[in-house]
Amino acid sequence: MCVGSPPRWRKKGVTVLPQLSTFLRYGLATGAVLIALLLTMALPPLFEGGVFLLFLVAIVIVALYRGLGPGLLTILLSISAINGRLSASHLQSHTGKGRPLAGARGNADVPPE
């Protein structure tokens, strides 16, 4: 490589990201979903109505820069993270703070408030 010549991953004025190993590409996809989930959980007032926003950003970035496979993995992980988060918040809002559901097995005699 000569001094002053562009790196191998930069050709004809177009910047192309260097190729990463498959493990690293899919690891970045998993990390992006994890970051989106942690930010959504850490800042609930900001993302209460738009829980999908950070996951959508993660999906777009991973799909654009890492390709179809990691993009699809990001979609699947985002769907399961959103489903788990919404299920947990839905159950908590309907049962109170950790109280079992009235009428659930073994809790038929719990008086409603």
Summary of the structure (lengths in Angstrom):
residues: 113
radius of gyration: 21.9
end to end distance: 75.9
largest distance: 81.7
contacts: 246
relative contact order: 0.10
helix: 59%
strand: 4%
